[in-house]
Amino acid sequence: MHTIGKIAVCMFVAAMATLSVFANGQADKPRTDGGSTITLKGYMQIDPADPQYAGHNAVMKAFAEKYPDIKLNIEYATGEAFHQKFQAMSASGQMPDIFTCYGGARSAYILEPGLVLDLNKAGYLTDSFKSGFNATTFTAQGSKGEIWMIPPSLAVCHTVYVNKKILKELGLTYPATYKDWVAQIPVIRKAGYYVCSMGNKDAWVVNSWLLSLFVDRLGGPEWFMNAAHGKKGASFTDKPFTDSLALIQQMVKDGLFSPGVNQMSNTEADQEFYQGKSVYLIDAGWRTSGMDSQLSTEMCNNIDMKVFPEIPGEIRHDTSTATTSEGFGISAALKGTPKADAAWKFLSFYAGKEGAAIRAQYGEVPTCSIDTSAIKMGIMQKKFAQFQKDHKMGYVFDSVMNGEGVTILNNDIQAMMLGNGDPQTIAQKYEKWVAQNDTNRE
């Protein structure tokens, strides 16, 4: 998120002033109107001095103004320091009331011991509340369907960006099928353009940008999770996975990528597209923030956001992929108490329509469905918000599978793209690694 430094500093000062007031009220105190003030202790992985968190600071200020009877005493930390201290806090029984929480292995040290309130079982996540969010927001975070936090945003990991101006110049339209896309290659090349840019230099890009999508289209979310956990006979030697690898190999053989795709960084691929050298760019949805800051209004207006065309054998259509951001959880020790209700007011305000509208003003595309017409957002950010409404999301491969194995897999895919290796051998090697090492199989 980008904002003017002066505004960020002002927001930080305001947030710190608010926090200092909160810190003075450790215990719940009677109000002059006869009610009581509830103080919630919090621990958050955020740096409020960082300009990118100006939206967070603004939401905190707005919450304090709306709920003067709920005081937030927040401690902030970032990076590994946050996790190290949180592990020590949880192990010693010093759990805060509200805290930054991930929906998976990163927060296992508080999730597995049952220290986080399941918002589903607590009755807070009503159908009415959930209907106001992107459906992916409430994908089960635990093996028994638990929801521990509300992700304020999504990391969308597949988009095909389209230069509409060039497409129109060539008399082409966005392809409906992969076959249609391949048919465009001679026309695009003859006109002197590259077909599609993608920066696959780092050993994670092809997995996040493409493999995740193909697995979702060809196997579907249920098959993927069964393969991940080794359930119902599913494995990564199955056809949905080998066909996904084969399609990546076919894209190289068909000449869809610009030259040097495996030696090109994300930045270089972006610039190739920005400079009008290629018609398409495969990248993540969050690239829109950089586009708004780097590109002209004319260029932004000429960019469409699409998803990969229909591929042979797909069982899911017109999907993208996304993983949820971290959110805020509530201590399970508060269950059934007024403090739990106060904590829910904070979570629902932050991730819900009021907080989402504030965060959107600072460049964030929220999971909560809001009317962005009256909100000052960048051209591409508005397109990104609509993109999330228009497309269902599948899993991002490396948000589920262990990183070490995914790195090995990505290296093998890169080698295959250079002509060394085949889908079946790569799939067998990866399945063997997963069966022996991946924690999803425990």
N, C-alpha and C positions, 0 to 999 in steps of 0.2 A: 504494500500500500504506500502510496506516495502522497506527501503533504508538505506544505511549506514549513520550513524549520521553525519560524516564529510561532506558528499555530501549535506545532508539536510541543514547543517549550512551554507555552501557556497552558496547554492541556495537562502536561506533566506536573506543573506547579499546582494547578487546580486539584489534580488527582492526589498529589502528595499532601496538600492541605487537608483534603477530605480524609485521607488515611490517618493523619495525625489526630484528627478529631475522633475517628473510630477507635484508635488505640487507647484513648483515655477512658473508654467505657468497657472495661473487661467484663463486668458482671451486669446482669439484666437489672435495670433500674425502673422504678415507677415513673410514669409520665404525669404531667400536670393534669391531664384529662382523665386520670384514673386508670388508664391502660398501662401496659408494661412494654419496655423496650427489650428486644431480643438481640443479643450480640452473637454473631457467628464468626468463629475463628476460621481463617482461610489460608491455604498455601497454594500458590499458583506459579506455574512455569511461564512467566512473562517478565519482560523487562520494560516497565512503564516509561523508562527514560528513552527507549528506542522509538524514533518517530513512527515506525510501522505499527506501533500499538496505540496510536492516537485515538483510533476508533474504540479500543478497549477502554481507555481512560474516559472517553466521552460517555460510554454506556454506564460505567461505574458512577459517574457524576449524576447522570439522569436517574439511575436507580436510587441513589441516596436522596434525591429530591422527591421522588414519588413515594418512597417508603422510609420516612424519617424514624419510624419505630423499629427498623431493622438496621442495626449497625454492623458493618463489615470490618473486622480487624484482620487485614490481609498481610501475609508475609510473601515476598516475591523472591524467586530464584530462577536460574536458567541452566540449561545444559545438564551435564552429568551431576553437577553440584545439587541440582534439584532432586534428582532420583536418589542420590546417595543419602541425603538428609531425610528424604521421605521414607526410605527403607528403614532407617534408624528410628524415625518417629513411629512408624506403624508397628515395628517389632517391640517397642517399649510401651505400647498402649497409649501413645500420645497423638492419636489421629485428630486432624483438624475436622471441622464441621463440613466445610466445602473445600474442594481441591481440584487441581488439574488431573484429569483421568483419561487414559487411552482406552480404546475399546478392544484391546488384545494383549499380546505378550509383553508389551512395554510396561504395562501396569500390573503384571502378574503377581507381584509381591503384595499388592493390596486386594486384587481380585480373587485369587485362589484361596486365601484365608477367610473370605467372606466379609471383608471389612467395608465393602461399598454397597450402598442400598440399590436394590434392583427396582428401578423406577416403574417397571411393569407390575411387579407384585405389590408395590406400594400403592398402586391405583392412580398414580399421577398422569400416566400416559393414556388419556382417553382417546377414543376414536376421533372426537371433535378436534382435540389438540393436534393429533398426528396428521390430520387431513390438511393442515396448513403448511406442510413441509414436503420437500422432495422425498419421494418414497424411499430412496436409498438411505435417508437419514436414520431410519429405524430398522435397518438390517440387524439381525441378531448379533449381539456382541459376545454372548456366551453360548456354550454348547447346549444349554437348556432354554435358550431364547432370551436370556437376560439382556436388559438395556441398562447400562450403568451411567451413561452420560448422553447428552444431546449434542451432536456435532454441530457447531455453528456454521461450518462451511465444508465443502467437498474439494478434494484434490482430484480433478478430472484429468485422467491420463491419456485420453485419446481424442484428438480432433484433427480433421483434415481442413486446413485453411486453404481458401480458394481465391485467386486473383481474378475477380469477375471481369475486369477490364480486358485482360489478355484473352480470357475465355471467349468473350464477345468478339474480340478482334479476329479470333480464329474460327468463328462461327460454330463454337462448341457449347454444350451445356453440361452441367455436372452429371457424370455417368450414373446410371441406375444400377449397373452390375459391374463386377470386376472385368468381365469380358468387354463391356463397353469402354471401360477405362483403358484397357490394353489397346483397343482399336484407335484411341486418340494419340497414342505414342508417335506414330509416323508424322501425323499432322503437326504436333507440337515441336518435334525435333526439326522438321523441315523449315519451320518458321524461326528457328534459331534459339529456342527455349529449352531448358531442362524440364522434365516432366514433374518430378516430385523431389523436394529436398527433405532430408532427414539426417540429423547429426548423430551417428551411431558409434562415435569414437569411444565413449565410456561404456563399460560393460554392464549396463542396465537399461539403456534406452530402448532397444528392440523389444525387450520384455515388457516394459511399461507402456510403450506407445502402440505396439502391434500384437505381440503374442497374447497378452491378456485379452485383447479384443477378440482375436480369432478363437481362443479357447471358449470365450463366452458365447460367441455366435454358433460354433460347431458343437459344443458340448452342453452349454448352459450352466447356470450357477450350481444346480444340484449335483450334476456330474462332477464338476470341478471340486466341490467340497468333499464328495465321496472319494475322489482320487487323492485329494490332499490327506485325508484321514484313513485311506485304505479300507473304505467301507463298501459293501454291496458289490464286491469284486472289481471295483474300478481301480485303474492304475494309469500311470503316465505312459504306458505302452499302448493304450487304447487309441482307437482311430481319431477321436476329436483332437488329441494332442499331436499325434504324428501328422495329421492333415494340416494342423496349424503351422507346424514347422515346415511342411512341404509348401505351403502357400508363401511363406517368407522366402524360401528358396526360389519359388516360381517368380516372385516379384523381381528378383535379381536377374533371372534368366530372361524375363520379358523386357528388361531395361527400363523399369518404372522409376528407379532411383537415379538421382544425378550422380555423376562420376565421383568416386572416392567416398562413398557413403560411410564406410567403416573408418575412414581417417578424418572425418569431418566432425567438429564439435557442434554442440547445440547452437552456440552463438554464430558459428560460420554458416550453418544451415539456415538459421533465421535471416541472416544478412543476405544470403543468396536469394531468398524469397522476397525480402523487403526491397531489394534492388531491382526486382522485376526480371530476374534471370530464370526463375522457375514459375510454373503455373500453380503448383500445389506445394503445401508444406504439411508434413505429419509431425505433430508436436502435442504438448499438453494444453489443457484449457486455460491454465493460469498464465500462459504466455500473453494473454490479452492485456494484462496490466502493463507489460513492457511495450506492447504495441501502442497503447494509448499515450505512453510517455515519449516514444521514439519516432512515431510515424505522423505524417501530416493528416489533417482531417480528410483530405481527398483520398489518401491511401486507405485509411481506416474504413471509409465508406465503401471502398471497392473490394473489401475482404469479406467473404462469406465463411461461416463456420459450419462444416458438414461432418458426417461420420463416413467411415469406409463404406463403399458400395456393397450391394448384396454379393455374397460369395457362394460358390457351389456347395450345397449340402448344409447350409446354415439352418438352425432350428430357432434361432432368435434373430430378429430383424431390427435394423436401424438403431442399434444400441451403441453406447460408449462404455467406458469403464471409469470407476472412481473409487477412491478410498476416503473414508471420513477423517476429518481433523480430530484432534483431541478436544475434549470439552470439559465440563465441570461435573464432578460426582459429589454425592452426599454420603457422609459416614453412616454405615448401617446401624451404629449405636443410637442414632437419632430416631429410628423408626417409631412411628406412632406418637411423636411428641410435637409440641408447637414449634420447636426448632426445625424439625424436618419440614413442616409446612412453610416456614420462613425461608429455608434453603431452597425449596421448590419455587417459591416466588422469585428468588434470584435467578435460578436456572432458566425458568420459563420466560422471564423478562429478558435475560441476556440473549438467549437463542431465538426467542419468539419475535413477534412482529415489531414491538417497540425497539428492542435492541438491534434487530436486523436492519431496521430502517436507519438507525444511527450508524451502524457499521458500514452500511452501503454508501453512506456519504463520504466515507474515508477509503473507498475503493474495494471493499470486500464484497464478494458475491455470496450472500447467505443461503443456507439450506431452507430457511423459511421463505415461503412464497409471498412476496410483497409486490405492491404496485410501484415499479421503478420510474414511472412516467414523470413523477413530480420530484424525483431525486436526481441531484446533479451527479451523474456518473459518466465515465468515459464512453466513447462510442463502442469500443470493443468490449468493455465491461458489461454494457447493456446487452450486447449480443450474447455474451457468455451467460448472463442471467437467463435469457430466453432459451439458450441451448440446453441448459440444465432442466428447464421445464419440458422441453420437447423430446428428450431422449431418456430411456431407461438406462440404468447403469449396471454393469457387471463388475465382478471382482477384479482388482489389480493383483496380478500374480504374486509379486514380491511383497504385497501387504499381508499375504496369507502364508506363503512358504518361507522357510528359513533362508536368510541372506547368503550364507556360504554356498549352499547348493545352487541358488539362483545365479550367483556369480559364475560358478562352473558352467551352468547351462548357458548363460549369456556368452561366455567365451567360446563355447562350442557352436553357438548359432553364428557368431561372427566368423568363425572359421568356415562354417558351411557356406556363408554368403560369399566367401572368397574362393569357394570351390573345393573345400576340404571337409568331408563328412557328409552324412546323409541323415534324414529325419529318423529312420528306424533305430540306427545306432545311437544317435543322440538321446532319443527317448528311453532306450534300454539303460543307457548309462545314468541318466537322471533318475529313473525309477529305482535303480539299485541304490543310488546315493540316498534318496528319500527314505527308502525302506530301512536303511541301516542307520540314518543319522537325523532325519528331520523330526522335530518335536511334535509335529502334527500326527505322527504315527504312534506316539506313545500311548 
